[in-house]
Structures are given as C-alpha cells and as structure tokens.
Amino acid sequence: MDKKPLKYISTRGHSKKLDFKDVIFEGLAPDGGLYIPEEWPKISNSLLSTFPKKIYQEIAYDVISMYTDNSINNDELQNIINLSYKNFESTNITPLTKISDKEYLLELYHGPTYAFKDIAMQFISQLMSFYLSENNKKINILGATSGDTGAAAIEGFKNIESSKIFMLHPYKKISDIQRKFMTTVDSKNVYNIAIKGNFDDCQTIIKTIFSDINFKKNKNLTAVNSINWARIMCQMVYYFYASSRLDNIKHNILYSVPTGNFGDIFAGYIASKMGLKIGILNIATNENDILTRTLQTGVHQTRDVISTTSPSIDIQVSSNFERLLYDITKDSDLINSIMNSLKNSGEYSITSEVISSIQKSFSSYTVSQTEAADTIKKLFTEKQILIDPHTAVGLASSKKCKNDHDLYVTLSTAHPIKFRDTIVEIIGDNKIKTPNNVSSLFNMKEKLYIMENDCDEVKKFIEENAS
C-alpha cells in the first residue's frame, strides 16, 4: 500500500493543510500559527543502526527525506545536501569535542558564518533556489535576527537572482562581528535593517507584516527564521549524528541547549518523537529566563529584556514554544486562546498536566553572566578549550541538572570569535585566534538602514525595494 502523503498543519487550526514544498515558502501560517507535520514520521531501529557508519550528509538525507515526500527526487535532494555542506571547515560538519568521560561539546559552528544557523540556512537557500528555478519564480525573504540567523541567511541567499532578502536586527544590540558578517556583504539583493529596539521588537514587526495576508501574497514574502519548518527539520539531523557517534543505544544522553526562540531544542524533541533515544533535553537560559520560569510555575510571563553577554538568547517571546504546546495538547483552540492572552497581556497560564508532560522531556536551569564567564575561564584554564558565552550558558546549565545521565552533550552554537570582546575580558587578548576571513571584515565597507521601531516604516521600505 502506498504511503500516505505527509501534510503540514497550523498550530492554530484555521489554515489549510500544505505539502512540504508549499510550507517551505509559506513560513508563518495565514492564521498566525506555525506549521508542523500532521504526524511525526517514525525512524526504524534498523535504519538507526546504520548511522554510526554513515557520514553527516548521508544521515541528513535519511532524516530529511522523511519530510519532503515527492516534492524532490532522491538524487536532487542528496545533491542539495552535499552542496549545502561543501564549504564547512570540518569534514564531520558537526564534530564532537570531549571535555571529560561524561561531557561533550557538539560543535555546530564550522559553517561559513561560524554559527549553528549555517547548518539549516545553507540547506534552505539551496532548496529554495532549486524550487524557484523549476518554476521561474521570485521571492522576497523577510527575517529578524538576534545575531546569527541574519548572517547565515544572507550568506546563503546573497547573489541569488530569484530572491531579495530583508533582515532586521536590533540596533547596537548585537556584537560587532555579528553585524559585520551581515552588513559587509556586497550584494544587490541584500537589505540590512537596524531597528531601534530589541530582538522581540524585530520579531513583532515580522509577525505583523506576515499577518497582512494581501501584502504577503502580493510581495511573495517568505520567512527563514525558525518559524520556517525547514529550519527545525535541518536541526534534527545533528542530534541523530551526535547520538550515533556516542552509541546512544547504550548511553542515556542529556542534551543541554542554549535556548532563546526554542527552535534548536525543539528539533531535539522531534528527533526523540521520531524514535531517537534521548534522556532529557535541558533548556539553558540566561537572565532572560521566561522558559525556566514557565516550567517552574506554569505561568509564561514576559518581562523586560535584559542585555547580557549571550545576546542571541536575550529573548522574552520564545516563538517555537507554541509548536511544543500544540504537540502536547493537540488543541488549536487552546493555542489561539493563550497566544491572544500573550499578545494582549504579556502572559498566559499552562495547566499542571501540560507542565508535567513538558517535564517528561525537558529540564531547565538559568545561568548568570558571572557563572557563564567562570565556565569559559575554567574550561580554558583546565582543558585549553575555548567556548563562546552561549555555549557557556549551556554547559553551566547542564551542571545543574540531575546527575543521573550517562553522557552530557552541550550544543556549542557559535565560534568564540563572534564574541571576541567578551572572551578577551575573561581570558585575555592573546588567547583567541582570529580566522582570516573574520579579520578581513573590519576593513570592509558596511551598508545598513537604521529605522525606528515602526512596522509601517519597515513595510514601506520593503514595498519600495521588493522584487
């Protein structure tokens, strides 16, 4: 019997079901919800048993092909995957670094912009370009970044004639290197917009623009933030890869993930739903600890964003948490209700039953900036391993977890050079090596558009410059 085609549904229940190809370009659903598969594909133990002998690209094919259905043939998909990772500095793509007998770092920063976002964004740009060339279509990509997404997206889509990319970032609230990775790209299809506000303000502008269905349709807008399903899909792969290298059949593995928008850790949750054995997923937060508080109290309450040394997780509105709540409750009416409450009052409550369900898969611990700095210094002093502040949050948070796991894997989300100033303050100037292509950024001209925190101003700019 033929396999039933996999369809994608909105968490809010009022948008039509889409196939894979359509959902990649749709981004945010018309009803304001996020797309997820109608059901999770299951990966067989026999297929999992082959992963230890496969390279990253082969595992990526096995996982991603379970979600693409017939929208792309096997050879084309494998070719896109191979092209996506050909410029990564590590042949392992996401290598593991051993800290101790029980602790590992999963290095996700060996792509062209030295952040984990490259892993998904290189694939998405290749995939979208393939689909667009098939139909001779053009798109306008709209996104917001707390630092790394924008650089990865711009690197992926620069000079692609079938697309223009408009990327918002919070003005003066990302590191110099993060900004320069975006603003020094000399490409006619790239527009960097600096918003006088924080990352959540940027996200709100994006969501408001996407909620204007006519504008979205007329300008052929699509998103590449973690609201785009393809981002989550690509991020699942490195959980399968890491577990295959650590013999997860025998080991109970905790994954600790520096968490802001909840996309990276949600990918791990999906991997476990597909059949990967994961002990627990630890939500590592800095002082912007809305998710830690939610798991402790059942109240999801926003506060003012605190600027920290780990800016990519300085977030109070964790967009992908909606996907988790829907998967646990399967109740789109509830999702609509709590998201309206969040929009109107800045908070919502979750029942104790839902919290208990979340706690079966997740733990969460908060790490202060001082604790993160101490973690960086201690690891470098004792092991000569240098990590960035976000990874430090993940590692320090993992040490607060219950000591009942065989292995602890912290996702290392960015190269320390991207946070050079912070690292220099902690360990000194002569300890950090600067890659040549990063050094060259400081001699290059920047181009960006500084705007008020005003959706109408951004919308007008897009209207004037879109394809």
Summary of the structure (lengths in Angstrom):
residues: 467
radius of gyration: 20.7
end to end distance: 44.1
largest distance: 63.7
contacts: 1647
relative contact order: 0.14
helix: 48%
strand: 16%
